[in-house]
């Protein structure tokens, strides 16, 4: 048995077009988009943004995106004005209790992204 990829389905929250724009601004490339689903990619990482709203799920959904240069991601987030534009919570890179250095970024739906190196 061999697994090739894991592509999570991420809920968009109540404003699907806003969520699509958020991920575009964050630097993900759209591979496919429809009224119900957008497939995003950055390098070899992909996920499906689903036009789905469930507050309980969204507020408990977390993803880890492992990157090569965490500081470059933080600079991009700041330069693009992501936090201000979308009124989001974000924490600058710092060492976490589990030992990884991470950015914490909450998307427009409430999903918590751990961006780590």
URLIN-V637064 format. One record per backbone hydrogen bond with DSSP energy under -0.5 kcal/mol. CO is the residue of the C=O (numbers start at 1). NH is the residue of the N-H. E is the energy in kcal/mol with one decimal. If there is no record, write none. Layout:
CO | NH | E
CO | NH | E
//
This chain:
6 | 8 | -0.6
8 | 10 | -0.6
8 | 48 | -2.8
10 | 50 | -2.9
15 | 19 | -2.1
16 | 20 | -2.5
17 | 21 | -2.2
18 | 22 | -2.3
19 | 23 | -2.1
20 | 24 | -1.8
21 | 25 | -2.9
22 | 26 | -2.0
23 | 27 | -0.7
23 | 28 | -2.4
24 | 27 | -1.0
29 | 31 | -0.6
29 | 41 | -1.9
32 | 39 | -2.3
36 | 51 | -2.8
37 | 34 | -1.8
38 | 40 | -0.6
38 | 49 | -3.6
39 | 31 | -3.3
39 | 32 | -1.1
40 | 47 | -1.8
41 | 29 | -3.5
42 | 45 | -2.4
45 | 42 | -2.4
47 | 40 | -2.8
47 | 49 | -0.6
48 | 10 | -3.4
48 | 50 | -0.8
49 | 38 | -2.1
50 | 12 | -1.9
50 | 52 | -2.2
52 | 12 | -0.5
52 | 13 | -2.3
54 | 58 | -2.8
55 | 59 | -2.5
57 | 60 | -1.6
58 | 61 | -1.0
61 | 112 | -2.4
63 | 65 | -0.5
63 | 114 | -3.4
64 | 66 | -0.6
65 | 67 | -0.5
65 | 116 | -2.4
69 | 73 | -1.6
70 | 74 | -2.3
71 | 75 | -2.6
72 | 76 | -2.3
73 | 77 | -2.7
74 | 78 | -2.4
75 | 79 | -3.2
76 | 80 | -2.8
77 | 82 | -1.8
78 | 81 | -1.0
81 | 85 | -3.1
82 | 86 | -2.1
83 | 87 | -0.9
83 | 88 | -1.6
89 | 106 | -2.5
91 | 104 | -1.3
94 | 102 | -2.6
96 | 99 | -2.5
100 | 96 | -3.2
101 | 117 | -1.4
102 | 94 | -1.7
103 | 105 | -0.6
103 | 115 | -2.6
104 | 91 | -2.6
105 | 107 | -0.6
105 | 113 | -3.2
107 | 110 | -1.6
111 | 107 | -2.8
111 | 113 | -0.6
112 | 63 | -2.2
112 | 114 | -0.5
113 | 105 | -2.3
113 | 115 | -0.8
114 | 65 | -2.7
114 | 116 | -0.7
115 | 103 | -2.6
116 | 67 | -3.7
//
